[in-house]
Amino acid sequence: MDRTETANHEFAVTINYLLELANRSYELFKSSDIDVKRKIINLVFSNLTLDEKKLEFSMRKPFDKLLNVPSNKEWRGG
């Protein structure tokens, strides 16, 4: 029972940390040096190409799920 409670607490702390990180992602990206920005871009995106002036990309999993959030009624709550 104690291990289950500890695991639940650790999970909640991890989720809270990840949500806080996601909430501050713009600030963190903007204030990072070029090497960190490259790592973040490579973590989130794949197949980046520039066609004339249009940037085309694919998102890596699980970030690809975030593209459909506005159209997903379960995620947006209504």
HUMO-V254064 format. One record per pair of residues at least 4 apart in sequence whose ideal C-beta (glycine too) atoms are under 7 Angstrom apart, sorted by the first residue. I is the first residue (numbers start at 1). J is the second residue. D is the distance in whole Angstrom. If there is no record, write none. Layout:
# HUMO-V254064
i->(I I)
j->(J J)
d->(D D)
This chain:
# HUMO-V254064
i->(1 2 3 4 5 6 7 8 9 10 11 12 13 14 15 16 17 18 19 20 21 24 25 26 27 28 29 29 32 32 34 35 36 37 38 39 40 41 44 44 44 45 45 45 45 46 46 47 47 48 49 50 51 59 59 59 60 68 69 69 70 72 73)
j->(5 6 7 8 9 10 11 12 13 14 15 16 17 18 19 20 21 22 23 24 25 28 29 30 31 32 37 40 36 37 38 39 40 41 42 43 44 45 59 60 63 57 58 59 60 58 60 57 58 57 56 55 56 63 64 67 64 72 75 76 76 76 78)
d->(7 6 6 6 6 6 6 6 6 6 6 6 6 6 6 6 6 6 6 6 7 5 6 6 6 6 6 6 4 5 6 7 6 6 6 6 6 6 6 6 5 5 7 6 7 5 5 6 4 5 5 6 6 4 4 6 7 5 5 7 7 6 7)
